Amino acid sequence: MRKVYRLQAIGGSYYIALPKEWLKRFGLGKGSHVEVVIEDDGTLRIKPIEIQEEVQEELSKIEVEVQDRETLFSLLITLYLRGYDIISLRFKGSAIASAIRDAVNRAKNILLGFEIVDEDSSSIVLQVLSSSDTEIHTLIKNMYRISRSMYLDSIVALIERDAEKAYSVEARDQDLNRLYFYITRVIRKKVVSGIVEPKELLKLVDLRMVVKAIEEIGDDAKKVAKIVQEVILNDIEIDINNAEKLKMYVDELDEIYRNIVNKIEKVVPLPELLESLYTCEKIRSGLHNFRKDLIEKDPKALTLLSEAIYSYEDIATHVYDIISLISSSI
């Protein structure tokens, strides 16, 4: 909201009154500290340094009267992602209570730090117990490690015909999703806080896209793991030479992925980024041509292997997207 204020002069200094609604929003008063920044365009920006804990707590609570148990699961995910720390569910009747608890348990399985802290016959109180100041870059690197282990283990499981390893890849996808939802929540809380600087806001948007790409890498690795399970279950023969060739491409892609994720927090020279983009696209193109050649040779027998190659093509695309989001300098 735009308002015009008149400058006041006291002695040799000039003063301006701050909007009461702004002070109330952040719990500021006499003695509170604020940061004053003069932007290049002459804009004067005032940012609260300290926000009262009781104000934060009030903003992060919500109470819900449960009317439709069918949509409760998706509602819990939405409230979690919007940054609510405490969610109180109110309901009537024992008939609906069981369905509500089922939805709550499903949400707990995929949402990091989401726990029941109070419960009775007509209410359940959920709270996100994880710290709100968790370092985003640390969480992203955790996601990266899980996604990387998934696509590497999937190709090894294919070569070694290791069903147990393939099943473990599928199980890891849930851990990856939990981190994805949590990082999305942390980023959204920062964005809506109203105290994030414009440059940091842009970086947060980029990081949100990075974690989505990493989550999709996990999804594609899971697809490969399912293909491996089908190959083993149905005793389908895969030419070991083709599998080894696929692993060669995966190893090349892995080198790019490892290198770029370690630079997410840094500003990378533009020529280096362009070289990474070129190499990544070259790998993706190589996978595409490899798959195309196999299909032309024997369309029926190579269906599953070609599907696995296609998933790694998609992984290469996601890695390319991550590279394009890294900050660069000319």
N, C-alpha and C positions, 0 to 999 in steps of 0.2 A: 504494500500500500504506500503510495507516495504522499508525503506531507511536506509543507514548507515551514521551517522554523526560523525565528529571528535570533540573531546573535546578541548576547548580552555582554556588556563590558563592566568589569570590576577591577579597578586599579589599572594595571597595564596589561591585563589578560582578558581574553575573550572566552565566553562559555556558551554552551547550548544544552537545553534540556533533552534528556533521552526519553523516548516514548515509554509510557507506563506499562503498556501491554508487553513490550519487549523485555523490560526489566522483570515483570512478573513471570514471563515465560521461562526465563533462565534463573529465577530466584535471586536476582541481584538487588543490592541495596547499598546504603552508606558503608564505605570501607571495602566494597567488592573491587576486584582487580579486572581490568579489561585491557586488551591489546589494541593499539591504534596503528593502522598501516596506511601509508600514503601510496596509492597505486601510481603507475607511470602516467595514466591519463588524468591524474589529479583527483581521482575519487578517494574519499576518506572512508576507510573500512574499520568498524569497531567490532571486536570479537571477544566474548566472555572467556576468561581464562579458567575460572572455576564455576562449575554448575552444582548447585546444592543437590545432595544425594536424594533428599525427599522429593525434589522436583523431578529428577530422573525416574524415581520409583513410581511416582504418580503417572508419568507419561507412558510407562511401560506395562501398566496393568490394564486388564480388560475382563469384564464379566459377561458371560454368554448364557442366555436362557436357551437350552437345547430344545428345538422344536422338531427338527428333521434329523434323525439319527443316520439317515442314508448319506447325507452330505457332510457329516461331522469330520470324517477323516481328512477330506480336502480342505475343510475350514481350518483345522488345526495346523496343517502345513502352511496355509496362507498367513495365519496369525503369527506363526513361528518366523516365516520369512520377512514379515513386516516389522519384526523386532520386538514384539511383546515378550517381556520377561516372565510375567505371571498371568496365567490364563485360568480363570475360575469358571467351571462349568456347573450350571444349575439345571436340575431336571426333576420331574415328578413321576412317581410310579416305579415299582420294581421291574416291570416288564421292559421298560426302556433302558434300565440301568445296565443290564448285561450287554446290550448292543453298544452302549456308550463306552463301556470298559474295553470291549473288543477293538473299537476304533482308536481309543487311547493307546492301547498296547501296540497296535499296528504303527501308529505315529511314533511311538517311542523307539521302535525297531529301526526307523530310518532317520530320526532326528537326533543329532548329537547333543547330549546334555539335557535332554527333555525328560523330566522325572516327575512322579506324583509326590507331592509334599504334604497333602492333606486329603482326607476322603471320609465321607459318611454316606448315609443312605440316599441323600438327595443332592450331593455335590462332589465334585472332584477338582482339586486345585493342582495345576501343573506349573512347574517353574523350570526355566532354563538355568542350570546351575553353573555352566561354563562361564569363564571370565569374559567380560565384555571388551576388555582391552587386548584380547588375543592378537598376536602379530599375524597379519594377513599373509605376508610372504612366507612365514614358517608353515602355515596351513597349506598354502599352495604347493610348497615343496613336498609336504606329506602326500598330497594328492598325486603329484608327479611320480613319486616313488612307487605308489600303489599301481597307478596306470602303467608305468614302465614294466613292473614285474609281471603284470597281466599279459601284455602282448609278447614279452620275451618268453614267458612260461608256456604260452599257447603254441608258439612255433616249436619249442622243444618237445612239448607233449605230442605234437603231430609227428615229429621225426622219431621219437622214442616209443610212440604208441602208448603213452602213459595216461591212462584214464583218470587216475587219482589226481595227477597234476592238473588235468583239464577241469575237473570238478572244483579244485581249490581256486582256480581262476574265477570261475562263476561265483563262488562264495565271496570273493574279495570285492566284487562289484557293489555289494551292499555297503561295505566300509567306505568305498569311494563316494557313493551317493550321500552317505551321512556327512562326509566332509564337504561335499558340494553344497548341500542345503545350508550347512552351518556357515560357510564362507559367504554365501549369498546373503544370509541373514546379517552377518557382521558388516558387510559392505552397505547394505540397505540402511542399517541403523546409522552408519556414519553419514550417508548421503542426506538423510532426512533430519539430521541433528541441527542443521542450520548454521553450523560453525566450521564447516569444511571450506578451505580456500579453493578458489576456482581451479587452480592447477592440480590440486589434490583430487578434486571432484572428477576431473577428466581422467586422471590416472585410475581412480576407483572404477569408472565405467569400463576402462580397458581391462582391468583385472577381472571384472565380472565376466567379460567375454573370454578371457584366458581360462578361467575355471570351468566355463561351459565347454570349451574346446577339450580340456583335459577329461572332463566327465564323459564326453562323446568318444574319446580315445578308449576309455574303459569299456564303453558299450560295444565298440567294434571288436575289442579284444575278447569280450565275452562271447560275441558271435563266433569268433574263431574257435574258442574253447568248446562251444556247443557242436561245431562241425567236427572237431576232433572226437568228441564223445560218440557222434553218429558213425564216424569212420570205424572206430574201434568196436562199437556195439554190433555193427553189421558186417564186420570183418572185411572191410573194403580195402583193397590194395592201393597204396599210393606210391608212385615211383619215387624212390629215395633221392634220386638226382634232382627231381623237380622240387622236392621238399627242401633239400639243401640249398638249391638256388634261391628259393623264397627266403630262407634264413639269411642268405647273403644280403638281400635287399633290406631285410628287417634290421640287420646289424648296422648297415649304412645309415638307415633312418634313425636308429637309436643314438648314433653318435651326434647327429644334428639335434635331436630332442634334448639329450643330456647337456649339450653345450649351451643351447638357447635358454633353457629353464634356469640355469645358474646365472643368467644375466638379466633376469626380469627386473631386478632392483636397480640396474645400472643403465647408463646412457651409452649405447653401442655406436661406434662409427658407422655411418651409412654404407660405405663400401663393404664392410663386414656383413651387415644385414643383407645387402643385396646378394652377396655371395652365398649366404645361407639359404635365401629364397630360391636362388638358381639351383643349388644342389638338391634342395627338397623337391622342387618341381621335376628335376631330372630323375630322381628316384621314383616319384609317383608315375611319371611317364614310362619308366622302365617296367614297373609293375603292371601297368596297363597293357603294354605290348606283350609282356610275358603271358598274361592271362589270355589275351587275344590269340596268341599263337597256339596255346594249349587247347582252346575251344575249337579252333580250326582243325586241329589234328584229330581230336576225338571228343565231340560235344557231349556224349552221354557219360562216358567213363570218367570225365574230368570235372563233372559238375561241382562236386564238393570242394575240390582243390581250387577251382576257379572262384568259388564263393569266398574261400579263405583269402585268396589273393586280393579280391575286391575289397574285403574288409581292411586289409593293410593299405590299399590305395586310399581309402577313406581316412585312415590314421595319418597318412602322409599329408592329406589335405588339412586335417586339424592342426598338425604341426606347422604347416605353412601359415595358417591363420594366426597361430601363436607368435610366430616370428614377426608377422606384419604388425603386431600390437606392441612390440618392444620399442622403447624410446630410442631415437637415433640422433646423432649429431653429424653435421656435414663436414 
